[in-house]
Amino acid sequence: MTKASVSVAQLERHGKEVFQLTPRQQIHQARLAEASRLLLEHELAITEIALRCGYTNHSAFSRQASALTERSPSPYRKTNRTPR
């Protein structure tokens, strides 16, 4: 049992029913949304963006980003950034 008086499985099931995503997927989505913003608005190194968004290293961030966006961070930045 958790502090919410439901099991982890119940919490995930209820979260998915309400939001169509598990809590873990929501966290990944929020991290990647912030990473996307940083990639497009700043010249920060990919490793710095990964750390700021809660990833332990560049590799973990790149794998997660590639799985969800079908593009690794560098190509994503190059193709989606608007010229300044």
PyMOL commands that set and color helices and strands:
alter all, ss='L'
color gray80, all
select helices_A, chain A and resi 8-19+23-41+46-52+58-69+73-80
alter helices_A, ss='H'
color red, helices_A
deselect
rebuild
show_as cartoon
